[in-house]
Amino acid sequence: TFYTSICVTRWWVIRTQGVGGIKKAAVELEMFISQHVTRDVEVLSAIRRYARASLILIVLWRRKQLSSMKEQLVGRGILLQNEADQLEEWNHCLHETIWAWQSGIVAKLHNEGKIKSEPLLCLLLDRCSEGRTAVQCIHTHLAVRVPMQYVHLLGLLVKLHNTVLAVIMGILFGAAVRDGRTIICIQLFCRTLILPVMFNAILLINCELSDPFDGAITAFPTSKYEKALEKDAQSVLDAYDNLPQWMQDRFKAAEP
């Protein structure tokens, strides 16, 4: 139970603070920039694309497919060819370091004089930091596993339990057969079958939950997540372009 609790908790943290954190940082970064800085399509699209790229790079890292990084990212329309070439120039924690491009966007906008408020600059940089932190959270939980000695001990206890259970139940089953106790035979058989299968199944499930990016049947639908990030971020822009009529009428005079 303790081992299962650890694995499920880690899985949930990866999903909420990791994947959810990437989406939150990217959507809010684009929202604040679009409403207070610029509506440049190239800039806003780059924010979404780089966030999606960080998520896909985690998948490629866990599946040992970084060698096909350019084909994957360019083929999905996430990065441009020259961006993929630049990303390939360094080969260390690409899914985390690509968030430097996000902070670079904010820095360039500030240098151009489009970000005139220091609190706004700090807010935008904080969202970039949150995105990188979310990726680091995923990286840490995937790279640092539950101590192997503890996992081996649990595996040994399960196998030992199953062996002892089989011996004891075999003796009791034989005695029940000799006495003609059919109901007891059925009970012993069910108990001998259910417990070992359940314990081994729990160990296998915990093993799969430890890495939800490895492509197994229990893995995250990463492609769905990154497409949802693109769609949700675009929806924020569409919502800002379609404000309620009373809001447009009231604040129209105050618009620059």
Backbone as CSV, one residue per row, in Angstrom:
resi,resn,N_x,N_y,N_z,CA_x,CA_y,CA_z,C_x,C_y,C_z
1,THR,0.825,-1.207,0.000,0.000,0.000,0.000,0.863,1.262,0.000
2,PHE,1.929,1.248,0.783,2.822,2.397,0.838,3.508,2.612,-0.512
3,TYR,3.945,1.544,-1.134,4.602,1.638,-2.439,3.632,2.144,-3.498
4,THR,2.413,1.630,-3.492,1.399,2.088,-4.443,1.083,3.559,-4.230
5,SER,0.992,3.981,-2.992,0.724,5.383,-2.685,1.826,6.280,-3.228
6,ILE,3.077,5.842,-3.078,4.205,6.633,-3.596,4.112,6.760,-5.115
7,CYS,3.871,5.654,-5.806,3.841,5.666,-7.280,2.683,6.503,-7.813
8,VAL,1.512,6.362,-7.213,0.353,7.134,-7.661,0.558,8.618,-7.383
9,THR,1.143,8.951,-6.235,1.402,10.352,-5.903,2.380,10.982,-6.889
10,ARG,3.443,10.234,-7.218,4.413,10.740,-8.192,3.764,10.931,-9.556
11,TRP,2.929,9.970,-9.971,2.233,10.058,-11.249,1.333,11.288,-11.282
12,TRP,0.635,11.550,-10.197,-0.279,12.687,-10.135,0.470,14.011,-10.144
13,VAL,1.617,14.067,-9.472,2.425,15.286,-9.466,2.944,15.580,-10.874
14,ILE,3.384,14.535,-11.580,3.850,14.724,-12.955,2.732,15.288,-13.828
15,ARG,1.523,14.787,-13.617,0.403,15.233,-14.453,-0.042,16.650,-14.101
16,THR,-0.170,16.960,-12.822,-0.717,18.257,-12.421,0.343,19.358,-12.410
17,GLN,1.411,19.157,-11.647,2.437,20.184,-11.531,3.380,20.207,-12.729
18,GLY,3.506,19.070,-13.415,4.386,18.997,-14.573,3.682,19.413,-15.852
19,VAL,2.865,18.510,-16.391,2.144,18.804,-17.641,1.200,19.989,-17.459
20,GLY,0.466,19.993,-16.347,-0.434,21.114,-16.089,0.312,22.420,-15.898
21,GLY,1.489,22.357,-15.278,2.286,23.570,-15.075,2.794,24.159,-16.379
22,ILE,3.176,23.275,-17.327,3.624,23.748,-18.644,2.489,24.477,-19.350
23,LYS,1.310,23.876,-19.330,0.161,24.502,-19.987,-0.192,25.834,-19.329
24,LYS,-0.210,25.876,-18.010,-0.555,27.108,-17.291,0.420,28.230,-17.633
25,ALA,1.708,27.918,-17.601,2.714,28.948,-17.863,2.614,29.462,-19.289
26,ALA,2.431,28.550,-20.257,2.382,28.966,-21.660,1.129,29.786,-21.958
27,VAL,-0.021,29.333,-21.471,-1.272,30.042,-21.748,-1.269,31.422,-21.104
28,GLU,-0.826,31.521,-19.859,-0.814,32.817,-19.188,0.226,33.745,-19.798
29,LEU,1.377,33.194,-20.205,2.400,34.029,-20.841,1.856,34.629,-22.129
30,GLU,1.206,33.799,-22.940,0.640,34.315,-24.193,-0.506,35.286,-23.927
31,MET,-1.313,35.004,-22.933,-2.449,35.871,-22.617,-1.985,37.265,-22.202
32,PHE,-0.992,37.332,-21.302,-0.526,38.627,-20.823,0.180,39.408,-21.931
33,ILE,0.974,38.698,-22.752,1.680,39.387,-23.831,0.685,39.902,-24.873
34,SER,-0.322,39.094,-25.209,-1.290,39.506,-26.230,-2.141,40.678,-25.760
35,GLN,-2.423,40.775,-24.481,-3.306,41.826,-23.969,-2.557,43.099,-23.575
36,HIS,-1.278,42.973,-23.233,-0.569,44.136,-22.699,0.679,44.527,-23.488
37,VAL,1.123,43.677,-24.422,2.394,43.956,-25.084,2.224,44.037,-26.599
38,THR,1.881,42.931,-27.241,1.802,42.896,-28.695,0.858,41.781,-29.142
39,ARG,0.283,41.981,-30.333,-0.545,40.946,-30.946,0.164,40.349,-32.154
40,ASP,1.469,40.471,-32.176,2.261,39.923,-33.276,2.041,38.408,-33.351
41,VAL,1.541,37.944,-34.493,1.214,36.529,-34.654,2.456,35.655,-34.516
42,GLU,3.577,36.128,-35.032,4.808,35.337,-34.974,5.253,35.122,-33.528
43,VAL,5.151,36.163,-32.718,5.559,36.069,-31.314,4.634,35.127,-30.550
44,LEU,3.333,35.301,-30.702,2.376,34.495,-29.955,2.435,33.031,-30.391
45,SER,2.616,32.814,-31.677,2.731,31.436,-32.164,3.983,30.764,-31.620
46,ALA,5.082,31.528,-31.526,6.333,30.961,-31.012,6.185,30.521,-29.559
47,ILE,5.456,31.280,-28.766,5.245,30.915,-27.356,4.548,29.565,-27.266
48,ARG,3.508,29.381,-28.068,2.785,28.102,-28.052,3.657,26.973,-28.567
49,ARG,4.380,27.237,-29.634,5.179,26.178,-30.252,6.308,25.707,-29.338
50,TYR,6.959,26.635,-28.653,8.069,26.254,-27.787,7.575,25.470,-26.563
51,ALA,6.390,25.825,-26.064,5.819,25.068,-24.943,5.467,23.646,-25.388
52,ARG,4.881,23.514,-26.574,4.555,22.189,-27.098,5.821,21.384,-27.350
53,ALA,6.860,22.069,-27.833,8.125,21.382,-28.102,8.732,20.813,-26.832
54,SER,8.641,21.548,-25.721,9.211,21.051,-24.465,8.516,19.770,-24.023
55,LEU,7.200,19.693,-24.255,6.454,18.492,-23.878,6.828,17.311,-24.765
56,ILE,6.942,17.542,-26.062,7.315,16.471,-26.984,8.753,16.020,-26.735
57,LEU,9.626,16.936,-26.380,11.021,16.566,-26.117,11.140,15.647,-24.900
58,ILE,10.258,15.816,-23.922,10.251,14.895,-22.781,9.929,13.481,-23.254
59,VAL,8.937,13.374,-24.130,8.545,12.062,-24.661,9.694,11.432,-25.439
60,LEU,10.340,12.222,-26.294,11.451,11.694,-27.092,12.616,11.274,-26.192
61,TRP,12.840,12.019,-25.133,13.917,11.667,-24.183,13.629,10.341,-23.505
62,ARG,12.393,10.148,-23.028,12.066,8.920,-22.312,12.009,7.712,-23.241
63,ARG,11.671,7.921,-24.494,11.589,6.805,-25.446,12.883,6.615,-26.233
64,LYS,13.923,7.392,-25.854,15.242,7.294,-26.495,15.134,7.528,-28.005
65,GLN,14.393,8.576,-28.375,14.196,8.909,-29.783,14.671,10.316,-30.117
66,LEU,15.602,10.840,-29.307,16.093,12.188,-29.557,16.852,12.288,-30.876
67,SER,17.327,11.157,-31.381,18.022,11.184,-32.666,17.092,11.593,-33.806
68,SER,15.794,11.354,-33.630,14.809,11.739,-34.652,14.058,13.004,-34.251
69,MET,14.700,13.820,-33.418,14.056,15.015,-32.890,13.607,15.960,-34.007
70,LYS,14.474,16.223,-34.965,14.146,17.179,-36.014,12.951,16.708,-36.833
71,GLU,12.941,15.435,-37.177,11.831,14.917,-37.972,10.513,15.005,-37.199
72,GLN,10.574,14.699,-35.899,9.370,14.713,-35.086,8.810,16.128,-34.918
73,LEU,9.669,17.067,-34.572,9.211,18.423,-34.277,8.851,19.199,-35.535
74,VAL,9.672,19.079,-36.568,9.373,19.782,-37.821,8.179,19.144,-38.514
75,GLY,8.108,17.808,-38.467,7.001,17.108,-39.104,5.656,17.416,-38.476
76,ARG,5.628,17.673,-37.180,4.385,18.027,-36.493,4.039,19.507,-36.630
77,GLY,4.935,20.276,-37.229,4.694,21.701,-37.358,4.928,22.467,-36.075
78,ILE,5.698,21.889,-35.166,5.951,22.545,-33.878,7.117,23.516,-33.981
79,LEU,8.198,23.100,-34.635,9.359,23.961,-34.827,9.630,24.148,-36.310
80,LEU,10.235,25.279,-36.638,10.715,25.503,-37.991,12.025,24.748,-38.189
81,GLN,12.423,24.583,-39.427,13.633,23.818,-39.707,14.860,24.454,-39.077
82,ASN,14.973,25.791,-39.203,16.144,26.454,-38.618,16.125,26.396,-37.100
83,GLU,14.924,26.398,-36.498,14.832,26.281,-35.036,15.275,24.900,-34.580
84,ALA,14.868,23.867,-35.320,15.291,22.509,-34.977,16.796,22.353,-35.127
85,ASP,17.377,23.002,-36.142,18.829,22.945,-36.326,19.551,23.606,-35.155
86,GLN,19.027,24.741,-34.702,19.640,25.421,-33.561,19.496,24.593,-32.286
87,LEU,18.330,23.981,-32.130,18.106,23.165,-30.929,19.046,21.979,-30.888
88,GLU,19.428,21.488,-32.035,20.299,20.316,-32.115,21.752,20.652,-31.805
89,GLU,22.079,21.946,-31.740,23.462,22.342,-31.502,23.919,22.027,-30.087
90,TRP,22.992,21.973,-29.136,23.361,21.532,-27.792,22.527,20.297,-27.453
91,ASN,23.047,19.491,-26.576,22.411,18.189,-26.335,22.311,17.905,-24.848
92,HIS,21.744,18.836,-24.126,21.599,18.631,-22.683,20.248,19.148,-22.226
93,CYS,19.402,18.250,-21.767,18.113,18.611,-21.170,17.342,19.601,-22.058
94,LEU,17.141,19.199,-23.303,16.521,20.101,-24.272,15.129,20.538,-23.843
95,HIS,14.372,19.638,-23.227,13.011,19.966,-22.832,12.953,21.066,-21.776
96,GLU,14.029,21.242,-21.030,14.063,22.292,-20.005,14.714,23.563,-20.528
97,THR,15.827,23.415,-21.241,16.565,24.598,-21.685,15.843,25.363,-22.799
98,ILE,14.883,24.721,-23.482,14.161,25.442,-24.529,13.327,26.582,-23.939
99,TRP,13.070,26.544,-22.639,12.333,27.642,-22.014,13.162,28.915,-21.949
100,ALA,14.466,28.810,-22.228,15.275,30.027,-22.350,14.833,30.830,-23.567
101,TRP,14.295,30.153,-24.570,13.762,30.869,-25.725,12.529,31.689,-25.339
102,GLN,11.732,31.158,-24.411,10.561,31.908,-23.957,10.983,33.185,-23.225
103,SER,11.930,33.043,-22.321,12.412,34.241,-21.620,13.127,35.174,-22.591
104,GLY,13.727,34.603,-23.658,14.354,35.438,-24.679,13.331,36.295,-25.416
105,ILE,12.147,35.728,-25.654,11.078,36.512,-26.285,10.719,37.708,-25.417
106,VAL,10.569,37.465,-24.118,10.220,38.551,-23.194,11.332,39.599,-23.161
107,ALA,12.580,39.143,-23.133,13.708,40.079,-23.081,13.767,40.937,-24.345
108,LYS,13.545,40.315,-25.508,13.584,41.076,-26.761,12.460,42.100,-26.823
109,LEU,11.276,41.718,-26.367,10.162,42.669,-26.343,10.453,43.844,-25.407
110,HIS,11.129,43.548,-24.304,11.501,44.623,-23.367,12.531,45.553,-23.997
111,ASN,13.494,44.973,-24.705,14.524,45.788,-25.361,13.928,46.654,-26.465
112,GLU,12.847,46.181,-27.097,12.189,46.960,-28.142,11.318,48.073,-27.564
113,GLY,11.173,48.105,-26.258,10.365,49.128,-25.624,8.887,48.820,-25.579
114,LYS,8.500,47.584,-25.891,7.088,47.214,-25.877,6.610,46.839,-24.483
115,ILE,7.529,46.418,-23.629,7.197,46.150,-22.232,7.735,47.321,-21.419
116,LYS,6.869,48.247,-21.088,7.292,49.473,-20.424,7.158,49.419,-18.920
117,SER,6.412,48.452,-18.420,6.175,48.356,-16.984,7.086,47.294,-16.383
118,GLU,7.814,47.667,-15.358,8.704,46.706,-14.698,7.919,45.584,-14.010
119,PRO,6.777,45.886,-13.326,5.991,44.782,-12.753,5.513,43.798,-13.819
120,LEU,5.137,44.301,-14.998,4.709,43.406,-16.074,5.867,42.557,-16.552
121,LEU,7.047,43.153,-16.659,8.228,42.395,-17.055,8.505,41.273,-16.067
122,CYS,8.423,41.578,-14.786,8.649,40.560,-13.757,7.592,39.470,-13.829
123,LEU,6.356,39.845,-14.118,5.273,38.868,-14.224,5.519,37.907,-15.380
124,LEU,5.929,38.444,-16.526,6.176,37.605,-17.702,7.375,36.680,-17.478
125,LEU,8.419,37.207,-16.886,9.585,36.368,-16.594,9.250,35.299,-15.561
126,ASP,8.351,35.635,-14.646,7.927,34.651,-13.651,7.178,33.500,-14.315
127,ARG,6.383,33.785,-15.354,5.684,32.715,-16.071,6.681,31.835,-16.820
128,CYS,7.719,32.431,-17.363,8.777,31.637,-18.008,9.459,30.731,-16.989
129,SER,9.703,31.263,-15.810,10.323,30.473,-14.754,9.410,29.335,-14.307
130,GLU,8.100,29.602,-14.231,7.156,28.564,-13.842,7.129,27.428,-14.868
131,GLY,7.200,27.770,-16.146,7.230,26.732,-17.168,8.468,25.866,-17.070
132,ARG,9.626,26.500,-16.869,10.854,25.727,-16.714,10.812,24.871,-15.449
133,THR,10.233,25.409,-14.382,10.107,24.650,-13.138,9.207,23.433,-13.323
134,ALA,8.122,23.586,-14.096,7.236,22.451,-14.353,7.962,21.344,-15.108
135,VAL,8.768,21.730,-16.088,9.546,20.735,-16.831,10.571,20.073,-15.915
136,GLN,11.207,20.859,-15.054,12.169,20.290,-14.111,11.495,19.311,-13.163
137,CYS,10.255,19.612,-12.758,9.499,18.708,-11.888,9.315,17.350,-12.564
138,ILE,8.938,17.374,-13.845,8.781,16.119,-14.591,10.106,15.392,-14.685
139,HIS,11.157,16.134,-15.034,12.479,15.521,-15.195,12.946,14.863,-13.897
140,THR,12.751,15.552,-12.785,13.203,15.018,-11.502,12.469,13.736,-11.138
141,HIS,11.142,13.724,-11.321,10.367,12.537,-10.956,10.658,11.352,-11.876
142,LEU,11.046,11.626,-13.122,11.353,10.534,-14.042,12.781,10.028,-13.853
143,ALA,13.701,10.941,-13.570,15.102,10.550,-13.460,15.439,9.965,-12.094
144,VAL,14.757,10.416,-11.046,15.018,9.938,-9.685,13.885,8.991,-9.299
145,ARG,14.151,7.716,-9.319,13.125,6.708,-9.042,13.079,6.364,-7.553
146,VAL,12.080,5.552,-7.211,12.011,4.989,-5.860,13.264,4.139,-5.639
147,PRO,13.909,4.217,-4.461,15.142,3.457,-4.230,15.008,1.988,-4.631
148,MET,15.996,1.512,-5.397,15.920,0.167,-5.945,15.904,-0.900,-4.854
149,GLN,16.614,-0.660,-3.736,16.620,-1.645,-2.657,15.220,-1.873,-2.102
150,TYR,14.448,-0.776,-2.028,13.085,-0.896,-1.526,12.217,-1.683,-2.495
151,VAL,12.367,-1.435,-3.778,11.594,-2.156,-4.784,11.974,-3.636,-4.789
152,HIS,13.266,-3.916,-4.685,13.706,-5.314,-4.635,13.161,-6.021,-3.402
153,LEU,13.141,-5.318,-2.276,12.613,-5.913,-1.048,11.142,-6.251,-1.212
154,LEU,10.375,-5.342,-1.818,8.952,-5.615,-2.039,8.767,-6.811,-2.973
155,GLY,9.545,-6.860,-4.041,9.454,-7.984,-4.963,9.778,-9.300,-4.286
156,LEU,10.823,-9.293,-3.427,11.199,-10.503,-2.709,10.089,-10.937,-1.748
157,LEU,9.494,-9.963,-1.050,8.418,-10.300,-0.110,7.212,-10.892,-0.834
158,VAL,6.874,-10.339,-1.990,5.741,-10.862,-2.756,6.013,-12.287,-3.208
159,LYS,7.199,-12.538,-3.746,7.524,-13.889,-4.217,7.576,-14.873,-3.048
160,LEU,8.136,-14.430,-1.915,8.193,-15.291,-0.739,6.790,-15.588,-0.224
161,HIS,5.948,-14.562,-0.199,4.566,-14.764,0.239,3.853,-15.771,-0.653
162,ASN,4.013,-15.606,-1.972,3.336,-16.507,-2.904,3.814,-17.943,-2.753
163,THR,5.117,-18.115,-2.509,5.664,-19.466,-2.343,5.128,-20.129,-1.074
164,VAL,5.176,-19.381,0.035,4.680,-19.928,1.303,3.185,-20.213,1.207
165,LEU,2.439,-19.301,0.578,1.003,-19.483,0.425,0.698,-20.736,-0.397
166,ALA,1.463,-20.942,-1.468,1.229,-22.112,-2.310,1.462,-23.404,-1.537
167,VAL,2.529,-23.431,-0.726,2.832,-24.644,0.049,1.737,-24.930,1.075
168,ILE,1.365,-23.891,1.848,0.352,-24.074,2.900,-0.995,-24.453,2.297
169,MET,-1.409,-23.743,1.252,-2.696,-24.030,0.634,-2.702,-25.404,-0.041
170,GLY,-1.535,-25.802,-0.545,-1.461,-27.140,-1.139,-1.697,-28.229,-0.099
171,ILE,-1.105,-28.038,1.080,-1.309,-29.013,2.159,-2.771,-29.044,2.601
172,LEU,-3.357,-27.853,2.807,-4.754,-27.782,3.229,-5.698,-28.302,2.144
173,PHE,-5.349,-28.020,0.888,-6.199,-28.481,-0.209,-6.196,-30.005,-0.292
174,GLY,-5.019,-30.584,-0.084,-4.937,-32.043,-0.114,-5.757,-32.684,0.998
175,ALA,-5.694,-32.080,2.186,-6.478,-32.615,3.305,-7.972,-32.466,3.037
176,ALA,-8.376,-31.325,2.434,-9.792,-31.118,2.140,-10.287,-32.091,1.086
177,VAL,-9.434,-32.428,0.116,-9.829,-33.396,-0.918,-10.033,-34.781,-0.315
178,ARG,-9.121,-35.158,0.598,-9.252,-36.472,1.229,-10.530,-36.562,2.056
179,ASP,-10.917,-35.426,2.677,-12.118,-35.431,3.506,-13.388,-35.186,2.703
180,GLY,-13.237,-34.897,1.401,-14.395,-34.666,0.545,-15.101,-33.348,0.793
181,ARG,-14.378,-32.352,1.248,-14.967,-31.027,1.529,-14.826,-30.140,0.285
182,THR,-15.808,-30.191,-0.560,-15.757,-29.484,-1.845,-15.733,-27.971,-1.673
183,ILE,-16.567,-27.469,-0.763,-16.640,-26.017,-0.558,-15.300,-25.465,-0.088
184,ILE,-14.666,-26.159,0.827,-13.364,-25.714,1.331,-12.326,-25.762,0.223
185,CYS,-12.404,-26.779,-0.622,-11.464,-26.872,-1.757,-11.595,-25.657,-2.675
186,ILE,-12.832,-25.263,-2.946,-13.063,-24.109,-3.814,-12.538,-22.829,-3.159
187,GLN,-12.777,-22.693,-1.854,-12.295,-21.513,-1.145,-10.773,-21.434,-1.157
188,LEU,-10.126,-22.549,-0.907,-8.661,-22.569,-0.903,-8.100,-22.261,-2.287
189,PHE,-8.737,-22.823,-3.309,-8.270,-22.583,-4.678,-8.395,-21.105,-5.050
190,CYS,-9.542,-20.496,-4.722,-9.752,-19.085,-5.041,-8.760,-18.190,-4.302
191,ARG,-8.538,-18.493,-3.045,-7.609,-17.674,-2.269,-6.187,-17.822,-2.797
192,THR,-5.814,-19.038,-3.157,-4.471,-19.265,-3.702,-4.294,-18.559,-5.032
193,LEU,-5.346,-18.453,-5.814,-5.258,-17.822,-7.126,-5.311,-16.299,-7.039
194,ILE,-6.203,-15.761,-6.214,-6.465,-14.318,-6.211,-5.311,-13.529,-5.605
195,LEU,-4.818,-13.931,-4.437,-3.789,-13.147,-3.757,-2.499,-13.000,-4.563
196,PRO,-1.911,-14.096,-5.053,-0.678,-13.923,-5.846,-0.884,-13.080,-7.102
197,VAL,-2.006,-13.309,-7.799,-2.275,-12.518,-8.995,-2.431,-11.042,-8.644
198,MET,-3.123,-10.738,-7.552,-3.333,-9.356,-7.153,-2.026,-8.669,-6.786
199,PHE,-1.189,-9.331,-5.986,0.074,-8.718,-5.568,1.001,-8.478,-6.755
200,ASN,1.088,-9.451,-7.660,1.942,-9.271,-8.844,1.388,-8.190,-9.759
201,ALA,0.063,-8.122,-9.865,-0.547,-7.090,-10.702,-0.263,-5.699,-10.147
202,ILE,-0.298,-5.549,-8.823,-0.008,-4.256,-8.206,1.422,-3.830,-8.501
203,LEU,2.360,-4.772,-8.408,3.757,-4.446,-8.710,3.921,-4.011,-10.161
204,LEU,3.255,-4.680,-11.082,3.360,-4.337,-12.501,2.734,-2.971,-12.791
205,ILE,1.585,-2.708,-12.157,0.937,-1.416,-12.353,1.810,-0.284,-11.823
206,ASN,2.394,-0.488,-10.648,3.281,0.532,-10.080,4.483,0.783,-10.972
207,CYS,4.984,-0.270,-11.588,6.131,-0.132,-12.495,5.760,0.739,-13.694
208,GLU,4.568,0.544,-14.242,4.135,1.339,-15.390,3.831,2.782,-15.001
209,LEU,3.298,2.986,-13.813,2.978,4.344,-13.376,4.229,5.182,-13.111
210,SER,5.353,4.527,-12.902,6.575,5.260,-12.575,7.085,6.093,-13.743
211,ASP,6.685,5.756,-14.984,7.131,6.522,-16.151,5.969,6.659,-17.134
212,PRO,5.157,7.711,-16.993,3.989,7.865,-17.874,4.310,8.429,-19.249
213,PHE,5.598,8.492,-19.614,5.986,8.982,-20.938,6.688,7.907,-21.771
214,ASP,6.662,6.664,-21.313,7.427,5.627,-22.012,6.664,4.965,-23.152
215,GLY,5.441,5.384,-23.406,4.684,4.829,-24.513,3.885,3.596,-24.184
216,ALA,3.839,3.182,-22.923,3.064,2.006,-22.535,1.574,2.322,-22.591
217,ILE,0.764,1.303,-22.321,-0.687,1.476,-22.423,-1.217,2.463,-21.392
218,THR,-0.505,2.618,-20.271,-0.926,3.561,-19.230,-0.250,4.920,-19.368
219,ALA,0.489,5.144,-20.434,1.220,6.399,-20.611,0.266,7.547,-20.920
220,PHE,0.751,8.764,-20.686,-0.031,9.947,-21.000,-0.251,10.053,-22.512
221,PRO,-1.422,10.502,-22.951,-1.639,10.790,-24.384,-0.988,12.126,-24.738
222,THR,0.335,12.128,-24.869,1.083,13.374,-25.009,0.666,14.159,-26.237
223,SER,0.417,13.466,-27.331,-0.003,14.157,-28.548,-1.297,14.923,-28.318
224,LYS,-2.197,14.326,-27.566,-3.459,14.991,-27.246,-3.213,16.197,-26.353
225,TYR,-2.282,16.074,-25.406,-1.989,17.181,-24.500,-1.417,18.382,-25.256
226,GLU,-0.459,18.123,-26.143,0.183,19.253,-26.820,-0.759,19.916,-27.809
227,LYS,-1.659,19.161,-28.405,-2.653,19.764,-29.283,-3.671,20.573,-28.467
228,ALA,-3.999,20.072,-27.277,-4.911,20.809,-26.407,-4.282,22.120,-25.945
229,LEU,-2.966,22.113,-25.727,-2.267,23.343,-25.334,-2.395,24.387,-26.432
230,GLU,-2.190,23.977,-27.675,-2.322,24.889,-28.813,-3.745,25.430,-28.918
231,LYS,-4.701,24.533,-28.768,-6.097,24.921,-28.915,-6.548,25.857,-27.796
232,ASP,-6.170,25.538,-26.555,-6.593,26.353,-25.421,-5.953,27.741,-25.460
233,ALA,-4.677,27.796,-25.845,-4.010,29.094,-25.930,-4.641,29.954,-27.022
234,GLN,-4.975,29.348,-28.150,-5.633,30.089,-29.215,-7.020,30.549,-28.790
235,SER,-7.692,29.735,-27.976,-9.028,30.099,-27.499,-8.984,31.343,-26.623
236,VAL,-7.903,31.516,-25.870,-7.749,32.723,-25.047,-7.670,33.958,-25.933
237,LEU,-6.930,33.856,-27.033,-6.845,34.981,-27.962,-8.198,35.270,-28.599
238,ASP,-8.905,34.220,-28.975,-10.226,34.401,-29.587,-11.202,35.050,-28.606
239,ALA,-11.110,34.663,-27.325,-11.987,35.252,-26.313,-11.705,36.745,-26.142
240,TYR,-10.431,37.113,-26.212,-10.077,38.533,-26.071,-10.547,39.336,-27.280
241,ASP,-10.582,38.702,-28.443,-11.073,39.384,-29.647,-12.599,39.472,-29.687
242,ASN,-13.271,38.762,-28.818,-14.729,38.742,-28.807,-15.255,39.071,-27.413
243,LEU,-14.898,40.269,-26.945,-15.345,40.718,-25.632,-16.842,41.042,-25.672
244,PRO,-17.536,40.977,-24.539,-18.954,41.362,-24.502,-19.157,42.794,-24.983
245,GLN,-20.303,43.044,-25.578,-20.558,44.350,-26.179,-20.497,45.485,-25.170
246,TRP,-21.029,45.250,-23.945,-21.010,46.312,-22.939,-19.586,46.693,-22.575
247,MET,-18.694,45.707,-22.584,-17.298,45.984,-22.247,-16.639,46.789,-23.363
248,GLN,-16.949,46.439,-24.613,-16.384,47.179,-25.738,-16.866,48.628,-25.732
249,ASP,-18.156,48.814,-25.452,-18.703,50.172,-25.456,-18.161,51.016,-24.301
250,ARG,-18.024,50.412,-23.154,-17.614,51.178,-21.975,-16.150,51.589,-22.036
251,PHE,-15.287,50.676,-22.523,-13.863,50.952,-22.472,-13.290,51.361,-23.825
252,LYS,-14.148,51.585,-24.803,-13.649,51.941,-26.129,-12.921,53.262,-26.114
253,ALA,-13.405,54.197,-25.347,-12.782,55.515,-25.301,-11.429,55.492,-24.613
254,ALA,-11.214,54.501,-23.756,-9.964,54.458,-22.990,-8.871,53.683,-23.719
255,GLU,-9.213,53.071,-24.854,-8.204,52.303,-25.579,-7.216,53.223,-26.261
256,PRO,-5.913,52.839,-26.247,-4.905,53.703,-26.883,-5.063,53.682,-28.404
